[in-house]
Amino acid sequence: MKAIVIDQYGGKEELKEREMPKPTLMEGEVLIELHATSVNPIDWKLREGYLKEMLPFDFPIILGWDAAGIVSEIGANVSTVSIGDRVFVRPETTAQGTYAEYIVTEEKLLAKIPDNITFEEAAAVPLAGLTAYQCLVNFTHLNKGDKVLIHAGSGGVGSLGIQIAKSLGYFVATTGSKKNEEFLKSIGADIVIKYDQQDFEQEFKEYDLVVDTMGGDIQDKSFQVLKKGGTLVSIVQPPDEIKAEKLNVNAKYHWLIPNGEQLKKLADLMEKGKLKPVVGSIFEFSEQGVREAHALSESHHAKGKIVIKIK
């Protein structure tokens, strides 16, 4: 099968096209013929070597951890999907990723793609959508009308997080540029603070939850937004727990956990029209296409998700 691999850590030029063995099935697993995948920051951070201690994989490494395609084969004791089903998944984080024509994944991690969603749209959801969902529901028990701030609303996690938060009945604020204000309101943001014109920590107070997708100074200022007992969840870096304790708030660092049941909930929201994947760019499945996709992701200026169309 065709795959895009890296043989060592480094820049975009390390992404190379190669023929690799098609993965083989084991009990409880499903072989998927991929139609689309997407690019996430974890991809190029691992490529650069930033995550080599956390994820000490052997080379060659196939990057990518979003998949949408058709069930090609099923292993023993697989009962919830059939050959020919359209499915999407955030597989386990292994060295056999999704920049490939085929992947094998556990049945329990899969969800079926709703009929109203394309492969490209479906590929945009698993990693970013599950990350957003888990930040919104795994660490705090919010009620309808509670206030949530999601940073960088135009990004992959942010654009899905805004919609998921609205589906749960929360009041949603976000940060973004002036040019994206209309877009952010169109996907459900109640308030948009233009980071290039306003200081969000001065505008927002008494929030129940902050989802930090930026880290650094943004994360530090986010503590000022929370009410006592509120929660800050970061997907970028561990928050300052000493500062959190002094302010009487909760602070968590979250690394995504693949979860098929939660992915099915996102599929249900998509089927009902409550969650619309925002595909910002689509690249071809080639060395050059994937390199260009990585360059866009590294720029931190991508709107929505960066998708790679495989077939």
C-alpha positions as CSV (number, residue, x, y, z in Angstrom):
1,M,0.0,0.0,0.0
2,K,1.1,3.6,-0.5
3,A,2.0,5.5,2.6
4,I,3.8,8.7,3.6
5,V,6.5,7.9,6.2
6,I,9.4,9.4,8.1
7,D,12.7,7.6,8.6
8,Q,14.1,10.1,11.0
9,Y,13.1,13.2,12.9
10,G,13.3,16.5,11.1
11,G,11.6,19.0,8.8
12,K,8.9,18.5,6.2
13,E,11.4,17.1,3.8
14,E,11.5,13.9,5.9
15,L,7.9,13.1,4.7
16,K,8.4,10.5,1.9
17,E,6.1,8.3,-0.2
18,R,6.8,4.6,0.1
19,E,5.2,1.2,-0.5
20,M,4.4,-0.4,2.9
21,P,2.9,-3.8,3.7
22,K,-0.9,-3.7,4.1
23,P,-1.6,-4.2,7.9
24,T,-3.0,-7.6,9.0
25,L,-6.1,-8.2,11.1
26,M,-6.4,-9.7,14.5
27,E,-9.5,-10.6,16.5
28,G,-11.8,-7.6,17.2
29,E,-10.1,-5.5,14.6
30,V,-11.2,-3.9,11.3
31,L,-9.3,-3.1,8.1
32,I,-10.3,0.3,6.7
33,E,-9.6,1.5,3.2
34,L,-9.0,5.2,3.8
35,H,-10.6,7.9,1.7
36,A,-9.4,10.8,3.9
37,T,-7.2,11.7,6.9
38,S,-6.3,15.0,8.4
39,V,-3.3,16.9,9.9
40,N,-3.1,17.8,13.5
41,P,-0.3,19.6,15.5
42,I,0.7,16.2,17.0
43,D,1.8,15.1,13.5
44,W,4.5,17.7,12.9
45,K,5.5,17.9,16.6
46,L,6.3,14.2,16.4
47,R,7.9,14.6,13.0
48,E,10.2,17.2,14.5
49,G,11.1,15.0,17.5
50,Y,9.4,17.1,20.1
51,L,7.4,14.0,21.4
52,K,10.1,11.3,21.0
53,E,10.3,10.8,24.8
54,M,6.6,10.6,25.2
55,L,6.1,8.5,22.1
56,P,9.4,6.5,21.5
57,F,8.4,4.9,18.2
58,D,10.7,2.9,16.0
59,F,11.2,4.1,12.4
60,P,9.8,4.1,9.8
61,I,6.8,6.0,11.3
62,I,3.5,6.6,9.5
63,L,2.1,9.8,11.0
64,G,-1.6,10.7,11.2
65,W,-4.3,9.8,13.7
66,D,-7.6,10.7,12.0
67,A,-9.2,8.3,9.5
68,A,-12.4,8.1,7.4
69,G,-13.0,5.3,4.9
70,I,-14.8,2.1,4.1
71,V,-14.6,-1.2,6.0
72,S,-12.6,-3.6,3.8
73,E,-12.2,-6.6,6.1
74,I,-13.3,-7.6,9.5
75,G,-11.6,-9.8,12.1
76,A,-13.1,-12.5,14.2
77,N,-15.8,-11.5,16.7
78,V,-16.5,-8.1,15.0
79,S,-20.3,-7.5,15.1
80,T,-21.1,-3.8,14.9
81,V,-19.8,-3.0,11.4
82,S,-19.9,-4.8,8.1
83,I,-17.7,-4.8,5.0
84,G,-18.7,-1.7,2.9
85,D,-19.7,0.5,5.9
86,R,-18.5,4.1,5.9
87,V,-16.7,4.6,9.2
88,F,-14.4,7.1,10.9
89,V,-12.0,6.7,13.8
90,R,-9.3,8.2,16.0
91,P,-7.1,5.0,16.3
92,E,-4.7,4.4,19.1
93,T,-1.5,6.4,18.9
94,T,1.0,4.0,17.3
95,A,3.7,4.2,14.7
96,Q,1.3,2.9,12.1
97,G,-0.7,6.0,11.5
98,T,-3.2,7.2,8.9
99,Y,-1.1,8.7,6.1
100,A,-1.7,5.4,4.3
101,E,-4.2,3.7,2.0
102,Y,-5.2,1.2,4.7
103,I,-5.2,1.0,8.5
104,V,-6.2,-1.5,11.1
105,T,-8.1,-0.4,14.2
106,E,-10.1,-1.8,17.0
107,E,-13.8,-2.2,16.4
108,K,-14.6,-0.5,19.7
109,L,-13.0,2.8,18.6
110,L,-15.1,3.1,15.4
111,A,-18.2,5.1,14.5
112,K,-20.3,5.0,11.4
113,I,-20.2,8.2,9.2
114,P,-23.7,9.8,8.9
115,D,-25.1,9.9,5.4
116,N,-25.1,13.7,5.3
117,I,-21.3,13.8,6.0
118,T,-18.5,13.4,3.4
119,F,-15.3,11.4,4.0
120,E,-13.4,14.7,4.1
121,E,-15.7,16.1,6.7
122,A,-15.6,12.9,8.7
123,A,-11.8,12.9,8.7
124,A,-11.8,16.3,10.2
125,V,-13.6,15.2,13.4
126,P,-12.1,12.4,15.4
127,L,-9.0,13.8,17.0
128,A,-10.1,17.4,17.3
129,G,-13.7,16.6,18.1
130,L,-12.9,14.1,20.8
131,T,-10.4,16.4,22.3
132,A,-12.9,19.2,22.5
133,Y,-15.7,16.9,23.8
134,Q,-13.5,15.5,26.5
135,C,-12.4,18.9,27.6
136,L,-16.0,20.0,27.9
137,V,-17.4,17.0,29.7
138,N,-14.7,14.9,31.3
139,F,-13.5,17.4,34.0
140,T,-16.4,19.3,35.1
141,H,-20.2,19.0,35.5
142,L,-21.6,22.1,33.8
143,N,-25.3,23.1,33.6
144,K,-27.1,24.7,30.7
145,G,-26.3,28.4,30.6
146,D,-22.9,28.0,32.3
147,K,-20.1,30.0,30.7
148,V,-17.3,28.5,28.7
149,L,-14.3,30.2,27.0
150,I,-12.7,28.3,24.1
151,H,-9.5,29.8,22.9
152,A,-8.7,30.0,19.1
153,G,-12.2,29.3,17.9
154,S,-11.2,29.2,14.3
155,G,-8.9,26.2,14.7
156,G,-9.7,22.6,14.6
157,V,-10.4,22.0,18.2
158,G,-11.9,25.4,18.7
159,S,-14.4,25.3,15.8
160,L,-15.7,21.9,16.8
161,G,-15.6,22.8,20.5
162,I,-17.8,25.9,20.0
163,Q,-20.5,23.8,18.3
164,I,-20.3,20.9,20.8
165,A,-20.5,23.4,23.7
166,K,-23.6,25.0,22.2
167,S,-25.2,21.6,21.7
168,L,-24.8,21.1,25.4
169,G,-26.5,24.4,26.2
170,Y,-23.5,26.4,27.3
171,F,-22.9,30.1,26.8
172,V,-19.8,30.2,24.6
173,A,-17.1,32.9,24.3
174,T,-14.1,32.5,22.1
175,T,-11.0,34.4,20.9
176,G,-10.2,35.1,17.3
177,S,-9.1,37.6,14.7
178,K,-11.4,40.3,13.4
179,K,-11.6,38.7,10.0
180,N,-13.0,35.5,11.6
181,E,-15.6,37.2,13.9
182,E,-18.5,36.5,11.5
183,F,-17.5,32.9,11.0
184,L,-17.1,32.3,14.7
185,K,-20.6,33.7,15.4
186,S,-22.0,31.6,12.6
187,I,-20.9,28.4,14.3
188,G,-22.4,29.4,17.6
189,A,-20.1,31.7,19.5
190,D,-22.1,34.1,21.7
191,I,-19.1,36.5,22.2
192,V,-15.9,36.9,20.1
193,I,-13.0,38.7,21.6
194,K,-10.7,39.9,18.9
195,Y,-7.3,39.1,20.3
196,D,-5.5,41.7,18.1
197,Q,-7.7,44.4,19.5
198,Q,-8.8,43.5,23.0
199,D,-7.5,41.8,26.1
200,F,-9.7,38.8,26.8
201,E,-8.8,38.6,30.5
202,Q,-10.2,42.1,30.9
203,E,-13.5,41.3,29.1
204,F,-14.3,37.9,30.5
205,K,-15.1,37.2,34.2
206,E,-16.7,34.5,36.3
207,Y,-16.4,31.8,33.7
208,D,-17.0,28.2,34.6
209,L,-14.6,26.6,32.2
210,V,-11.7,27.6,30.0
211,V,-10.4,25.4,27.2
212,D,-6.8,26.4,26.6
213,T,-5.5,25.5,23.1
214,M,-2.6,28.1,23.1
215,G,-0.5,27.7,26.3
216,G,2.1,30.2,27.4
217,D,0.9,33.7,28.3
218,I,-2.6,33.0,27.1
219,Q,-2.9,30.1,29.5
220,D,-1.5,32.2,32.4
221,K,-4.0,35.1,31.7
222,S,-6.9,32.5,31.5
223,F,-6.8,32.0,35.3
224,Q,-8.1,35.6,35.6
225,V,-11.3,34.6,33.7
226,L,-12.4,31.8,36.0
227,K,-14.8,32.1,38.9
228,K,-13.9,30.3,42.2
229,G,-14.3,26.6,41.7
230,G,-14.0,27.0,37.9
231,T,-11.8,24.8,35.7
232,L,-9.0,25.4,33.2
233,V,-8.3,22.5,30.8
234,S,-5.2,22.8,28.6
235,I,-4.4,20.6,25.6
236,V,-1.0,22.3,25.1
237,Q,0.9,22.2,28.4
238,P,0.3,21.4,32.1
239,P,-1.2,24.5,33.9
240,D,0.4,25.9,37.0
241,E,-1.3,23.9,39.8
242,I,0.2,26.1,42.6
243,K,-1.4,29.2,41.0
244,A,-4.7,27.3,40.6
245,E,-4.7,26.3,44.2
246,K,-4.1,29.9,45.3
247,L,-7.0,31.1,43.1
248,N,-9.2,28.3,44.3
249,V,-9.8,26.9,40.8
250,N,-9.1,23.6,39.1
251,A,-6.4,23.1,36.4
252,K,-5.9,20.1,34.2
253,Y,-3.8,19.0,31.3
254,H,-5.5,16.7,28.9
255,W,-4.1,14.2,26.4
256,L,-6.8,12.7,24.1
257,I,-8.2,9.3,24.9
258,P,-9.6,7.5,21.8
259,N,-13.2,6.6,22.6
260,G,-15.7,5.1,20.1
261,E,-18.7,5.7,22.3
262,Q,-18.0,9.4,22.4
263,L,-17.3,9.5,18.7
264,K,-20.7,8.0,18.1
265,K,-22.2,10.9,20.1
266,L,-20.4,13.3,17.7
267,A,-21.7,11.4,14.7
268,D,-25.2,11.8,16.1
269,L,-24.7,15.6,16.5
270,M,-23.5,15.7,12.8
271,E,-26.5,13.7,11.6
272,K,-28.8,16.1,13.4
273,G,-27.0,19.1,11.9
274,K,-25.8,20.3,15.3
275,L,-22.1,19.7,14.4
276,K,-20.7,20.7,11.1
277,P,-17.0,19.9,10.5
278,V,-15.1,22.9,9.3
279,V,-12.8,21.8,6.5
280,G,-10.5,24.7,5.8
281,S,-8.1,23.1,3.3
282,I,-7.8,19.9,1.3
283,F,-4.4,18.6,0.1
284,E,-3.6,15.6,-2.2
285,F,-2.1,12.4,-0.9
286,S,1.5,12.8,-2.0
287,E,4.8,13.8,-0.6
288,Q,4.3,17.4,-1.8
289,G,0.7,17.5,-0.6
290,V,1.4,16.3,2.9
291,R,4.4,18.6,3.2
292,E,2.3,21.6,2.2
293,A,-0.4,20.5,4.7
294,H,2.3,20.3,7.5
295,A,3.5,23.8,6.6
296,L,0.0,25.2,6.9
297,S,-0.5,23.5,10.3
298,E,2.8,24.8,11.6
299,S,1.9,28.4,10.6
300,H,-0.9,28.4,13.3
301,H,-3.1,30.3,10.8
302,A,-5.2,27.4,9.5
303,K,-9.0,28.0,9.6
304,G,-10.8,24.8,10.5
305,K,-9.2,21.4,9.7
306,I,-6.5,20.5,7.2
307,V,-7.6,17.4,5.3
308,I,-5.7,15.0,3.1
309,K,-7.9,13.4,0.4
310,I,-6.6,9.8,-0.2
311,K,-9.2,8.7,-2.8
